[in-house]
Amino acid sequence: MLTIDKDSINIKIRIYIYIYIYIYIYIVYTYIIFISFISRYFVSTVLQFQLFQSLCEISGHTGELHTCDLYRSREAGRLLSYVKFAKILIK
């Protein structure tokens, strides 16, 4: 007659539970990293367009944003150098 040990069944159940918990934590951790990467990419894109828009406004451009040319604009160059300097100070 085959005997089933309750302790061995409990140990197997615990192992399965630990495996499921580990997989769940791994999936949640991966999802959090993915969301943080996507949100960082989205925010950086928005900030890039806002900076370009302000550079175009300072250079005196009127019209569509995609037609803006910053070539030889001293005011836009000054603002861009201030932004670069602030980036160095933040690090």
VEXVOMI-950124 format. One record per residue: x, y, z of N, C-alpha, C in turn. Coordinates in steps of 0.05 Angstrom, whole numbers, padded with zeros to 5 digits, always signed. Layout:
<sites>
XYZXYZXYZ;...
</sites>
This chain:
<sites>
+00017-00023+00000+00000+00000+00000+00018+00025+00000;+00010+00044-00016+00025+00069-00019+00017+00088+00003;+00037+00098+00017+00031+00118+00039+00040+00145+00030;+00024+00165+00036+00030+00192+00029+00037+00207+00055;+00061+00218+00054+00070+00233+00077+00061+00262+00075;+00047+00271+00095+00036+00299+00095+00058+00320+00095;+00080+00314+00107+00102+00333+00108+00114+00338+00080;+00117+00316+00065+00129+00319+00039+00110+00335+00020;+00084+00331+00024+00064+00346+00008+00065+00375+00016;+00067+00381+00041+00069+00409+00050+00094+00422+00040;+00116+00408+00039+00140+00419+00029+00138+00425-00001;+00126+00407-00016+00122+00412-00045+00103+00436-00050;+00082+00438-00034+00064+00461-00036+00079+00487-00030;+00095+00487-00009+00111+00511-00003+00130+00518-00025;+00143+00498-00037+00161+00503-00059+00146+00516-00083;+00123+00505-00089+00107+00516-00111+00098+00545-00105;+00090+00549-00081+00082+00576-00072+00106+00596-00075;+00129+00587-00066+00153+00604-00068+00160+00610-00097;+00157+00590-00114+00163+00594-00143+00143+00614-00154;+00117+00611-00148+00097+00630-00158+00102+00658-00148;+00110+00661-00123+00115+00687-00112+00140+00699-00126;+00160+00683-00130+00184+00693-00144+00177+00702-00172;+00162+00687-00187+00154+00694-00214+00137+00720-00214;+00119+00722-00194+00102+00746-00192+00119+00771-00187;+00138+00769-00168+00155+00791-00162+00173+00799-00186;+00182+00779-00201+00198+00784-00224+00182+00799-00246;+00157+00790-00250+00140+00803-00269+00134+00832-00261;+00128+00836-00236+00122+00863-00226+00146+00881-00229;+00170+00871-00221+00194+00886-00223+00201+00894-00252;+00197+00875-00270+00202+00880-00299+00183+00901-00309;+00158+00900-00301+00137+00919-00309+00145+00947-00299;+00153+00949-00274+00161+00975-00263+00184+00987-00278;+00204+00971-00284+00227+00981-00299+00219+00990-00327;+00201+00975-00340+00191+00982-00367+00176+01009-00366;+00159+01012-00346+00142+01036-00344+00161+01060-00338;+00181+01057-00321+00198+01079-00315+00215+01087-00340;+00223+01068-00356+00237+01074-00380+00220+01089-00400;+00195+01080-00404+00177+01093-00422+00170+01121-00413;+00165+01124-00387+00158+01151-00377+00182+01170-00379;+00206+01160-00374+00230+01177-00378+00233+01186-00407;+00229+01167-00425+00231+01174-00454+00210+01194-00462;+00185+01191-00452+00164+01209-00458+00169+01237-00447;+00178+01239-00422+00184+01265-00410+00207+01279-00424;+00227+01264-00431+00250+01276-00444+00242+01287-00472;+00224+01273-00486+00215+01283-00512+00199+01308-00509;+00182+01309-00489+00166+01334-00484+00184+01357-00477;+00203+01352-00460+00222+01374-00452+00239+01383-00476;+00246+01365-00493+00261+01373-00517+00245+01391-00535;+00219+01385-00539+00202+01402-00555+00197+01429-00542;+00194+01429-00515+00190+01455-00501+00215+01472-00503;+00239+01460-00501+00263+01475-00503+00266+01487-00531;+00260+01471-00551+00262+01480-00579+00242+01503-00584;+00218+01500-00573+00197+01521-00576+00207+01547-00563;+00218+01546-00539+00228+01570-00526+00251+01582-00541;+00269+01566-00552+00291+01576-00569+00280+01590-00593;+00259+01580-00606+00248+01593-00629+00234+01619-00622;+00221+01620-00599+00208+01645-00590+00229+01666-00584;+00251+01658-00571+00272+01678-00565+00286+01688-00590;+00289+01670-00609+00302+01679-00634+00284+01697-00651;+00259+01699-00644+00241+01717-00658+00226+01703-00681;+00225+01677-00681+00211+01663-00703+00181+01665-00699;+00167+01670-00720+00138+01669-00720+00129+01649-00741;+00111+01632-00734+00101+01612-00753+00102+01584-00740;+00102+01565-00758+00102+01537-00749+00129+01529-00736;+00127+01511-00717+00152+01503-00703+00171+01488-00721;+00161+01472-00740+00179+01457-00757+00194+01474-00778;+00186+01499-00780+00200+01517-00799+00220+01535-00785;+00223+01531-00759+00241+01548-00743+00270+01541-00750;+00287+01562-00753+00315+01559-00759+00330+01575-00738;+00347+01562-00723+00362+01575-00702+00390+01584-00710;+00396+01582-00735+00422+01588-00745+00428+01618-00741;+00451+01624-00730+00461+01651-00724+00443+01667-00705;+00429+01654-00687+00413+01668-00667+00429+01669-00641;+00438+01693-00635+00455+01696-00611+00438+01692-00585;+00414+01701-00585+00397+01698-00561+00391+01669-00555;+00385+01654-00576+00380+01625-00572+00405+01611-00564;+00428+01619-00574+00453+01607-00566+00460+01613-00537;+00454+01637-00528+00458+01643-00499+00441+01626-00481;+00415+01623-00489+00397+01607-00473+00406+01578-00473;+00415+01568-00496+00425+01540-00497+00450+01536-00480;+00467+01556-00480+00491+01554-00463+00484+01554-00433;+00464+01570-00426+00454+01570-00398+00443+01542-00390;+00429+01530-00409+00417+01503-00403+00440+01483-00400;+00460+01484-00417+00483+01466-00415+00498+01470-00389;+00501+01495-00381+00515+01501-00356+00499+01491-00332;+00472+01494-00333+00455+01484-00311+00457+01454-00310;+00459+01440-00333+00461+01411-00333+00487+01402-00320;+00509+01417-00325+00535+01411-00312+00533+01415-00282;+00519+01436-00273+00516+01441-00245+00499+01420-00230;+00479+01409-00244+00462+01389-00232+00477+01363-00227;+00495+01356-00245+00510+01331-00241+00528+01335-00217;
</sites>
